[in-house]
Amino acid sequence: MQENSLAFDALILAGGRSSRLGGVPKQSLVFHGQTLLERALDAAAGARHTVVVGDSGLLPSQGTASQPVSPTGWPPGVLTCREEPPFAGPAAAIAAGLDTLGRNGGGAPFTLVLACDMPLAGEAVAVLREALSESAARPRGGDGGSLVARSSDGRAQPLAAFYSTPGLKRACAELAARNALVNGSVRALLASLDVQLVTVPSGSTSDVDTWDDAAALGIAAGSQRESKDPSAGGTNVGGKS
């Protein structure tokens, strides 16, 4: 019973303009020998199904929400898709990822939503999973049980979180019904969800929006994996950045 309640799927958000990095795709930046996308996939290990939502310039193949692909050489169960239109924001990306999961056997009770621009997110996910395990042992009503990472200085990071899958689907449907999904904010998407904040290790939700951010994390300019698509961008975690 508890094992089933802890099953989860994962959405890795990896699409955006990355304008404050001069267009360098955030997911291509290399930290300790891995791209940020690879590190995000590692952080999501254990998911039943994983969807990478975003640019495919660094991926062996390309897919859409209706025709996803599983790139050769990636971990089993990893699919890719893209929000429509491209660069439509994180709310649209989450909705596209959920749609892809639904078309490909997804349906775990929880969904990990993780932006790929946090090099140390694996530490945050580990703490969130432990908290999820503890909360699963307690009764909860409705779509409860959603857990959002909170940094040591008190800031919530909604793109490092486990959400109730039914609740997240409902929130996407409600936003779409108001024609507010495209260019919608994560805050608007999650406003109706009952979430619990979980304090995670210091630095584990530090993200890369600028080269100063990258330098603070030890990522040097020019340390990125080359993209095959010149239009590729970075993770759109707050709108169109």
Backbone as CSV, one residue per row, in Angstrom:
resi,resn,N_x,N_y,N_z,CA_x,CA_y,CA_z,C_x,C_y,C_z
1,MET,0.830,-1.202,0.000,0.000,0.000,0.000,0.865,1.252,0.000
2,GLN,1.800,1.314,0.927,2.656,2.489,0.990,3.550,2.577,-0.233
3,GLU,4.041,1.441,-0.734,4.909,1.458,-1.895,4.190,2.066,-3.087
4,ASN,2.877,1.716,-3.277,2.116,2.249,-4.385,1.915,3.748,-4.225
5,SER,1.666,4.202,-2.988,1.409,5.624,-2.761,2.636,6.472,-3.034
6,LEU,3.830,5.864,-2.989,5.047,6.618,-3.220,5.500,6.572,-4.677
7,ALA,4.779,5.852,-5.519,5.153,5.806,-6.928,5.013,7.198,-7.530
8,PHE,5.951,7.557,-8.412,5.879,8.880,-9.018,6.391,8.853,-10.446
9,ASP,5.885,9.790,-11.239,6.424,10.106,-12.552,7.196,11.413,-12.418
10,ALA,7.941,11.788,-13.458,8.750,13.002,-13.373,8.650,13.831,-14.643
11,LEU,8.598,15.140,-14.471,8.674,16.095,-15.567,9.927,16.940,-15.369
12,ILE,10.819,16.902,-16.339,12.026,17.739,-16.306,11.813,18.886,-17.279
13,LEU,11.803,20.107,-16.765,11.577,21.276,-17.615,12.909,21.767,-18.167
14,ALA,13.014,21.763,-19.487,14.299,22.079,-20.132,14.096,22.878,-21.405
15,GLY,13.214,23.871,-21.350,12.994,24.667,-22.554,12.780,26.131,-22.233
16,GLY,13.404,27.007,-22.959,13.253,28.447,-22.757,14.306,29.192,-23.534
17,ARG,14.272,30.496,-23.463,15.161,31.316,-24.295,16.543,31.504,-23.692
18,SER,16.660,31.363,-22.382,17.951,31.524,-21.717,18.603,32.856,-22.081
19,SER,17.783,33.900,-22.103,18.250,35.195,-22.613,19.365,35.801,-21.771
20,ARG,19.329,35.573,-20.462,20.359,36.179,-19.602,21.675,35.411,-19.629
21,LEU,21.687,34.304,-20.379,22.936,33.586,-20.637,23.354,33.763,-22.094
22,GLY,22.787,34.765,-22.726,23.129,35.010,-24.121,22.635,33.920,-25.054
23,GLY,21.582,33.215,-24.636,21.028,32.160,-25.475,21.686,30.810,-25.309
24,VAL,22.700,30.696,-24.453,23.337,29.393,-24.208,22.348,28.507,-23.458
25,PRO,22.020,27.335,-23.983,21.039,26.464,-23.316,21.495,26.078,-21.913
26,LYS,20.655,26.336,-20.931,21.019,26.011,-19.560,21.280,24.518,-19.388
27,GLN,20.464,23.700,-20.070,20.613,22.259,-19.890,21.934,21.738,-20.424
28,SER,22.639,22.557,-21.227,23.914,22.118,-21.801,25.106,22.437,-20.910
29,LEU,24.906,23.265,-19.878,26.021,23.637,-19.006,26.527,22.407,-18.259
30,VAL,27.837,22.355,-18.064,28.461,21.176,-17.462,28.889,21.482,-16.031
31,PHE,28.470,20.620,-15.118,28.801,20.737,-13.704,29.313,19.388,-13.230
32,HIS,30.542,19.347,-12.771,31.156,18.093,-12.297,31.035,16.980,-13.336
33,GLY,31.293,17.351,-14.592,31.357,16.344,-15.648,30.030,15.940,-16.254
34,GLN,28.935,16.488,-15.784,27.619,16.179,-16.325,26.918,17.451,-16.763
35,THR,26.091,17.349,-17.799,25.260,18.500,-18.132,24.188,18.645,-17.055
36,LEU,23.624,19.837,-16.972,22.563,20.049,-15.988,21.355,19.165,-16.287
37,LEU,21.113,18.875,-17.553,20.017,17.974,-17.895,20.296,16.561,-17.390
38,GLU,21.529,16.104,-17.569,21.885,14.775,-17.066,21.740,14.698,-15.554
39,ARG,22.115,15.783,-14.868,22.008,15.802,-13.411,20.541,15.791,-12.974
40,ALA,19.692,16.491,-13.722,18.266,16.487,-13.407,17.676,15.093,-13.599
41,LEU,18.089,14.415,-14.663,17.617,13.045,-14.891,18.073,12.123,-13.764
42,ASP,19.291,12.304,-13.300,19.776,11.504,-12.170,18.943,11.784,-10.914
43,ALA,18.602,13.068,-10.717,17.818,13.438,-9.540,16.438,12.786,-9.561
44,ALA,15.930,12.544,-10.761,14.602,11.961,-10.926,14.630,10.437,-10.975
45,ALA,15.793,9.843,-10.747,15.910,8.376,-10.790,14.886,7.745,-9.844
46,GLY,14.259,6.686,-10.318,13.231,6.026,-9.537,11.837,6.324,-10.032
47,ALA,11.713,7.331,-10.918,10.410,7.638,-11.495,9.956,6.503,-12.399
48,ARG,8.653,6.242,-12.418,8.127,5.227,-13.327,8.331,5.653,-14.776
49,HIS,7.970,6.892,-15.064,8.153,7.468,-16.384,8.698,8.880,-16.206
50,THR,9.588,9.291,-17.099,10.146,10.636,-17.054,9.966,11.291,-18.413
51,VAL,9.491,12.542,-18.411,9.351,13.314,-19.637,10.236,14.550,-19.530
52,VAL,11.106,14.743,-20.514,11.881,15.975,-20.635,11.097,16.901,-21.549
53,VAL,10.665,18.035,-21.010,9.869,18.991,-21.780,10.770,20.146,-22.180
54,GLY,10.994,20.295,-23.470,11.820,21.416,-23.899,12.549,21.170,-25.185
55,ASP,13.605,21.944,-25.406,14.384,21.892,-26.639,15.034,20.534,-26.818
56,SER,15.167,20.149,-28.050,15.765,18.843,-28.338,17.108,18.980,-29.040
57,GLY,17.676,20.179,-29.026,18.940,20.363,-29.722,20.064,19.512,-29.165
58,LEU,19.952,19.126,-27.890,20.988,18.300,-27.266,20.574,16.845,-27.199
59,LEU,19.417,16.533,-27.773,18.886,15.186,-27.705,19.064,14.480,-29.041
60,PRO,19.187,13.161,-29.031,19.381,12.421,-30.267,18.196,12.496,-31.207
61,SER,16.985,12.732,-30.688,15.800,12.791,-31.528,14.795,13.749,-30.923
62,GLN,13.701,13.994,-31.646,12.776,15.043,-31.257,11.355,14.518,-31.233
63,GLY,10.537,15.069,-30.348,9.155,14.656,-30.293,8.258,15.816,-29.941
64,THR,6.955,15.599,-29.988,5.969,16.582,-29.597,5.097,15.971,-28.518
65,ALA,4.168,16.761,-27.983,3.300,16.248,-26.930,2.496,15.049,-27.418
66,SER,2.102,15.069,-28.707,1.284,13.979,-29.229,2.118,12.837,-29.785
67,GLN,3.376,13.104,-30.142,4.243,12.075,-30.694,5.613,12.122,-30.006
68,PRO,5.657,11.732,-28.730,6.920,11.773,-27.998,7.864,10.684,-28.476
69,VAL,9.123,10.872,-28.149,10.123,9.871,-28.499,10.927,9.532,-27.264
70,SER,11.545,8.369,-27.280,12.443,7.971,-26.210,13.847,7.916,-26.790
71,PRO,14.696,8.924,-26.475,16.013,9.021,-27.110,16.872,7.787,-26.859
72,THR,17.535,7.333,-27.894,18.423,6.185,-27.798,19.518,6.457,-26.778
73,GLY,19.758,5.493,-25.914,20.837,5.633,-24.955,20.424,6.290,-23.655
74,TRP,19.204,6.835,-23.592,18.732,7.424,-22.351,18.188,6.335,-21.444
75,PRO,17.997,6.629,-20.162,17.424,5.622,-19.270,16.055,5.176,-19.764
76,PRO,15.691,3.926,-19.523,14.374,3.434,-19.950,13.257,4.295,-19.368
77,GLY,12.235,4.531,-20.163,11.077,5.288,-19.689,11.183,6.785,-19.861
78,VAL,12.304,7.284,-20.412,12.460,8.723,-20.604,11.913,9.116,-21.976
79,LEU,10.992,10.076,-21.981,10.393,10.592,-23.207,10.705,12.070,-23.334
80,THR,10.502,12.622,-24.511,10.656,14.060,-24.700,9.424,14.612,-25.392
81,CYS,9.131,15.877,-25.115,8.053,16.566,-25.804,8.340,18.059,-25.742
82,ARG,7.452,18.866,-26.288,7.629,20.307,-26.285,6.293,20.988,-26.063
83,GLU,6.273,22.020,-25.253,5.037,22.784,-25.089,4.717,23.508,-26.397
84,GLU,3.447,23.735,-26.624,3.010,24.450,-27.826,2.216,25.686,-27.423
85,PRO,2.603,26.859,-27.986,3.765,27.069,-28.841,5.052,27.020,-28.021
86,PRO,6.199,26.864,-28.687,7.471,26.879,-27.947,7.633,28.178,-27.164
87,PHE,8.308,28.096,-26.040,8.563,29.230,-25.150,7.270,29.777,-24.553
88,ALA,6.269,28.898,-24.386,4.976,29.336,-23.849,4.953,29.376,-22.333
89,GLY,6.080,29.085,-21.695,6.166,29.210,-20.248,6.040,27.891,-19.515
90,PRO,6.373,27.904,-18.223,6.420,26.667,-17.445,5.059,26.018,-17.224
91,ALA,4.002,26.814,-17.108,2.682,26.211,-16.919,2.304,25.378,-18.137
92,ALA,2.523,25.929,-19.323,2.237,25.188,-20.555,3.140,23.970,-20.677
93,ALA,4.383,24.095,-20.218,5.318,22.969,-20.282,4.850,21.831,-19.362
94,ILE,4.391,22.174,-18.180,3.903,21.153,-17.253,2.686,20.456,-17.846
95,ALA,1.776,21.226,-18.438,0.585,20.632,-19.046,0.964,19.697,-20.189
96,ALA,1.938,20.105,-21.016,2.382,19.255,-22.124,3.010,17.977,-21.601
97,GLY,3.787,18.097,-20.537,4.412,16.913,-19.961,3.395,15.948,-19.382
98,LEU,2.387,16.477,-18.704,1.333,15.624,-18.157,0.568,14.920,-19.270
99,ASP,0.326,15.638,-20.361,-0.364,15.036,-21.499,0.454,13.882,-22.067
100,THR,1.762,14.090,-22.183,2.638,13.036,-22.700,2.659,11.833,-21.763
101,LEU,2.712,12.094,-20.471,2.657,10.993,-19.510,1.362,10.205,-19.682
102,GLY,0.250,10.921,-19.829,-1.035,10.257,-19.955,-1.138,9.387,-21.187
103,ARG,-0.433,9.777,-22.253,-0.472,9.022,-23.507,0.491,7.839,-23.502
104,ASN,1.333,7.775,-22.491,2.396,6.766,-22.503,2.491,5.980,-21.210
105,GLY,1.362,5.706,-20.613,1.347,4.819,-19.456,1.596,5.478,-18.130
106,GLY,1.671,6.818,-18.095,1.847,7.498,-16.821,0.584,7.385,-15.980
107,GLY,0.614,7.955,-14.821,-0.543,7.871,-13.949,-0.184,7.556,-12.520
108,ALA,1.103,7.706,-12.164,1.514,7.529,-10.771,0.808,8.578,-9.912
109,PRO,0.602,8.301,-8.640,-0.140,9.250,-7.786,0.575,10.583,-7.575
110,PHE,1.889,10.595,-7.752,2.640,11.833,-7.591,3.462,12.123,-8.843
111,THR,3.690,13.406,-9.079,4.532,13.838,-10.195,5.620,14.760,-9.664
112,LEU,6.858,14.397,-9.905,7.990,15.275,-9.592,8.121,16.280,-10.719
113,VAL,8.064,17.562,-10.390,8.313,18.632,-11.356,9.656,19.245,-11.000
114,LEU,10.576,19.211,-11.952,11.944,19.642,-11.661,12.515,20.433,-12.829
115,ALA,12.894,21.679,-12.559,13.619,22.466,-13.558,15.043,21.952,-13.637
116,CYS,15.618,21.980,-14.836,16.939,21.371,-15.005,18.080,22.334,-14.738
117,ASP,17.779,23.539,-14.225,18.854,24.522,-14.038,19.339,24.609,-12.600
118,MET,19.098,23.565,-11.815,19.574,23.520,-10.422,20.561,22.366,-10.284
119,PRO,21.855,22.651,-10.332,22.861,21.568,-10.357,22.818,20.628,-9.167
120,LEU,22.381,21.126,-8.012,22.399,20.314,-6.795,21.002,19.839,-6.397
121,ALA,20.087,19.833,-7.348,18.699,19.496,-7.034,18.530,18.081,-6.509
122,GLY,19.469,17.190,-6.833,19.368,15.826,-6.326,19.263,15.780,-4.816
123,GLU,19.959,16.708,-4.138,19.902,16.752,-2.678,18.508,17.153,-2.211
124,ALA,17.897,18.116,-2.911,16.551,18.550,-2.553,15.536,17.438,-2.792
125,VAL,15.672,16.752,-3.932,14.726,15.685,-4.264,14.803,14.563,-3.230
126,ALA,16.003,14.243,-2.778,16.160,13.183,-1.775,15.411,13.523,-0.493
127,VAL,15.501,14.769,-0.041,14.806,15.192,1.168,13.290,15.183,0.941
128,LEU,12.866,15.648,-0.239,11.442,15.654,-0.554,10.877,14.238,-0.587
129,ARG,11.640,13.309,-1.140,11.160,11.919,-1.194,11.024,11.334,0.205
130,GLU,11.955,11.655,1.077,11.858,11.170,2.456,10.617,11.742,3.139
131,ALA,10.386,13.056,2.905,9.202,13.687,3.489,7.927,13.101,2.900
132,LEU,7.957,12.771,1.623,6.799,12.167,0.972,6.502,10.806,1.574
133,SER,7.544,10.046,1.848,7.380,8.739,2.468,6.735,8.868,3.843
134,GLU,7.167,9.878,4.594,6.599,10.085,5.932,5.144,10.534,5.842
135,SER,4.839,11.416,4.885,3.467,11.913,4.767,2.525,10.831,4.266
136,ALA,3.062,9.873,3.500,2.223,8.789,2.978,1.686,7.919,4.092
137,ALA,2.376,7.908,5.221,1.936,7.087,6.346,0.833,7.762,7.150
138,ARG,0.566,9.061,6.827,-0.476,9.789,7.545,-1.696,9.957,6.651
139,PRO,-2.887,9.901,7.217,-4.101,10.103,6.407,-4.119,11.513,5.835
140,ARG,-4.601,11.649,4.611,-4.749,12.969,4.005,-5.965,12.934,3.094
141,GLY,-6.625,14.037,2.976,-7.842,14.089,2.188,-7.629,14.761,0.851
142,GLY,-8.591,14.574,-0.048,-8.571,15.250,-1.341,-7.314,14.955,-2.106
143,ASP,-6.695,16.036,-2.633,-5.470,15.904,-3.410,-4.270,16.330,-2.583
144,GLY,-4.307,16.095,-1.272,-3.206,16.496,-0.414,-1.958,15.696,-0.680
145,GLY,-0.873,16.109,-0.030,0.366,15.379,-0.158,1.390,16.033,-1.046
146,SER,1.065,17.207,-1.651,2.035,17.893,-2.500,3.096,18.564,-1.636
147,LEU,4.368,18.360,-2.002,5.492,18.884,-1.224,6.375,19.745,-2.104
148,VAL,6.657,20.961,-1.656,7.457,21.929,-2.415,8.725,22.248,-1.639
149,ALA,9.850,22.277,-2.329,11.125,22.590,-1.686,11.154,24.036,-1.203
150,ARG,11.740,24.223,-0.030,11.944,25.556,0.518,13.422,25.689,0.872
151,SER,14.051,26.733,0.376,15.473,26.936,0.632,15.701,27.318,2.087
152,SER,16.953,27.283,2.496,17.278,27.576,3.892,16.938,29.010,4.280
153,ASP,16.800,29.908,3.281,16.418,31.289,3.592,14.914,31.505,3.454
154,GLY,14.159,30.416,3.281,12.707,30.501,3.324,11.999,30.647,2.001
155,ARG,12.732,30.657,0.894,12.094,30.827,-0.414,11.604,29.496,-0.972
156,ALA,10.351,29.479,-1.405,9.788,28.280,-2.009,10.284,28.141,-3.441
157,GLN,10.535,26.905,-3.867,10.941,26.629,-5.246,9.924,25.627,-5.821
158,PRO,8.876,26.142,-6.487,7.807,25.267,-6.986,8.229,24.356,-8.122
159,LEU,9.423,24.586,-8.677,9.919,23.709,-9.732,10.927,22.704,-9.197
160,ALA,10.826,22.443,-7.923,11.507,21.309,-7.264,10.500,20.800,-6.260
161,ALA,9.596,19.950,-6.737,8.446,19.596,-5.911,7.793,18.302,-6.377
162,PHE,7.145,17.632,-5.439,6.277,16.501,-5.744,4.836,16.972,-5.600
163,TYR,4.059,16.805,-6.667,2.667,17.212,-6.650,1.749,16.009,-6.777
164,SER,0.596,16.123,-6.134,-0.459,15.155,-6.374,-0.800,15.206,-7.865
165,THR,-0.695,14.083,-8.549,-0.957,14.079,-9.989,-2.384,14.503,-10.319
166,PRO,-3.407,13.975,-9.627,-4.766,14.442,-9.932,-4.929,15.947,-9.717
167,GLY,-4.336,16.468,-8.638,-4.431,17.899,-8.372,-3.748,18.727,-9.441
168,LEU,-2.586,18.280,-9.890,-1.843,19.012,-10.916,-2.598,18.994,-12.245
169,LYS,-3.183,17.857,-12.583,-3.977,17.775,-13.812,-5.176,18.717,-13.745
170,ARG,-5.833,18.734,-12.596,-6.988,19.612,-12.448,-6.579,21.079,-12.566
171,ALA,-5.448,21.440,-11.969,-4.977,22.827,-12.038,-4.681,23.233,-13.481
172,CYS,-4.089,22.307,-14.258,-3.815,22.597,-15.666,-5.114,22.796,-16.445
173,ALA,-6.093,21.934,-16.165,-7.379,22.030,-16.863,-8.077,23.343,-16.537
174,GLU,-8.001,23.764,-15.271,-8.651,25.012,-14.865,-7.998,26.214,-15.544
175,LEU,-6.666,26.200,-15.634,-5.968,27.306,-16.276,-6.263,27.321,-17.775
176,ALA,-6.303,26.132,-18.389,-6.604,26.042,-19.816,-8.020,26.533,-20.102
177,ALA,-8.959,26.251,-19.200,-10.349,26.675,-19.395,-10.474,28.194,-19.390
178,ARG,-9.522,28.867,-18.746,-9.529,30.338,-18.725,-8.621,30.915,-19.806
179,ASN,-8.145,30.044,-20.720,-7.206,30.468,-21.764,-5.983,31.156,-21.165
180,ALA,-5.552,30.647,-20.006,-4.435,31.269,-19.299,-3.240,30.345,-19.173
181,LEU,-3.271,29.226,-19.896,-2.167,28.270,-19.784,-0.929,28.775,-20.517
182,VAL,-1.100,29.260,-21.748,0.025,29.790,-22.518,0.501,31.083,-21.864
183,ASN,1.789,31.118,-21.558,2.425,32.237,-20.861,1.925,32.390,-19.420
184,GLY,1.284,31.339,-18.909,0.849,31.376,-17.519,2.008,31.122,-16.574
185,SER,1.921,31.674,-15.388,2.992,31.500,-14.407,2.781,30.236,-13.598
186,VAL,3.851,29.750,-13.007,3.751,28.596,-12.118,2.880,28.944,-10.921
187,ARG,3.003,30.168,-10.445,2.212,30.580,-9.288,0.709,30.479,-9.576
188,ALA,0.312,30.950,-10.774,-1.102,30.875,-11.154,-1.552,29.422,-11.276
189,LEU,-0.691,28.580,-11.824,-1.033,27.174,-12.005,-1.255,26.477,-10.676
190,LEU,-0.429,26.802,-9.700,-0.435,26.057,-8.435,-1.283,26.705,-7.349
191,ALA,-1.935,27.818,-7.689,-2.667,28.585,-6.669,-3.733,27.764,-5.961
192,SER,-4.339,26.818,-6.670,-5.440,26.054,-6.088,-4.978,24.802,-5.347
193,LEU,-3.688,24.502,-5.395,-3.188,23.275,-4.785,-2.824,23.489,-3.313
194,ASP,-3.090,22.475,-2.521,-2.709,22.474,-1.110,-1.305,21.880,-1.018
195,VAL,-0.318,22.715,-0.703,1.063,22.237,-0.689,1.678,22.448,0.693
196,GLN,2.658,21.614,0.969,3.442,21.728,2.205,4.873,22.053,1.820
197,LEU,5.456,23.056,2.474,6.843,23.432,2.206,7.782,22.564,3.034
198,VAL,8.838,22.101,2.388,9.823,21.245,3.047,11.200,21.890,2.895
199,THR,11.842,22.191,4.000,13.169,22.807,3.943,14.193,21.792,3.437
200,VAL,14.956,22.197,2.447,15.936,21.323,1.804,17.339,21.866,2.052
201,PRO,18.378,21.079,1.781,19.741,21.526,2.070,20.108,22.842,1.386
202,SER,20.924,23.608,2.055,21.372,24.891,1.522,22.032,24.710,0.155
203,GLY,21.621,25.514,-0.792,22.204,25.478,-2.133,21.573,24.481,-3.072
204,SER,20.725,23.598,-2.556,20.202,22.540,-3.420,19.155,23.033,-4.419
205,THR,18.607,24.234,-4.185,17.687,24.810,-5.162,18.263,26.051,-5.834
206,SER,19.556,26.270,-5.653,20.204,27.389,-6.352,20.169,27.128,-7.847
207,ASP,19.676,28.113,-8.612,19.520,27.903,-10.042,20.432,28.822,-10.841
208,VAL,20.499,28.557,-12.120,21.376,29.304,-13.022,20.523,30.125,-13.974
209,ASP,20.444,31.422,-13.705,19.755,32.339,-14.611,20.731,33.237,-15.349
210,THR,21.875,33.515,-14.710,22.874,34.416,-15.279,24.251,33.766,-15.190
211,TRP,25.227,34.367,-15.868,26.592,33.847,-15.775,27.150,34.055,-14.374
212,ASP,26.675,35.080,-13.655,27.096,35.248,-12.261,26.600,34.074,-11.417
213,ASP,25.349,33.657,-11.661,24.816,32.481,-10.961,25.670,31.255,-11.260
214,ALA,26.018,31.106,-12.538,26.822,29.946,-12.947,28.180,29.960,-12.249
215,ALA,28.805,31.143,-12.231,30.121,31.257,-11.605,30.049,30.942,-10.117
216,ALA,28.971,31.390,-9.456,28.819,31.141,-8.021,28.723,29.647,-7.719
217,LEU,28.245,28.886,-8.690,28.114,27.439,-8.517,29.329,26.683,-9.061
218,GLY,30.293,27.432,-9.591,31.499,26.787,-10.112,31.388,26.348,-11.553
219,ILE,30.424,26.911,-12.297,30.259,26.587,-13.716,30.892,27.708,-14.528
220,ALA,31.926,27.388,-15.266,32.635,28.399,-16.033,31.941,28.651,-17.367
221,ALA,31.998,29.906,-17.821,31.481,30.235,-19.140,32.223,29.414,-20.185
222,GLY,31.499,28.876,-21.123,32.109,28.047,-22.163,32.139,26.578,-21.831
223,SER,31.666,26.211,-20.603,31.704,24.795,-20.208,30.370,24.137,-20.511
224,GLN,29.933,24.248,-21.773,28.665,23.632,-22.125,28.856,22.594,-23.210
225,ARG,27.935,21.643,-23.245,27.894,20.637,-24.287,27.295,21.269,-25.522
226,GLU,27.917,21.060,-26.673,27.455,21.720,-27.891,26.081,21.217,-28.308
227,SER,25.229,22.176,-28.690,23.887,21.834,-29.154,23.880,21.592,-30.646
228,LYS,23.000,20.675,-31.082,22.843,20.407,-32.506,21.806,21.315,-33.142
229,ASP,21.110,22.092,-32.319,20.033,22.946,-32.802,20.330,24.381,-32.424
230,PRO,20.605,25.276,-33.372,20.965,26.652,-33.041,19.846,27.426,-32.384
231,SER,18.611,26.920,-32.457,17.499,27.623,-31.836,17.265,27.191,-30.407
232,ALA,18.063,26.222,-29.936,17.834,25.688,-28.592,18.079,26.746,-27.544
233,GLY,17.281,26.675,-26.460,17.426,27.613,-25.360,17.541,26.881,-24.055
234,GLY,17.447,27.606,-22.951,17.587,27.000,-21.636,16.265,26.801,-20.957
235,THR,16.317,26.503,-19.691,15.117,26.191,-18.948,14.311,27.446,-18.662
236,ASN,13.041,27.422,-19.049,12.161,28.544,-18.789,11.482,28.305,-17.452
237,VAL,12.060,28.799,-16.379,11.539,28.466,-15.066,10.708,29.595,-14.474
238,GLY,10.707,30.759,-15.077,9.943,31.825,-14.480,9.173,32.646,-15.475
239,GLY,9.102,32.222,-16.701,8.407,32.970,-17.721,9.086,32.800,-19.041
240,LYS,9.967,33.734,-19.389,10.616,33.667,-20.700,12.118,33.869,-20.582
241,SER,12.668,33.646,-19.391,14.092,33.901,-19.166,14.953,32.841,-19.823
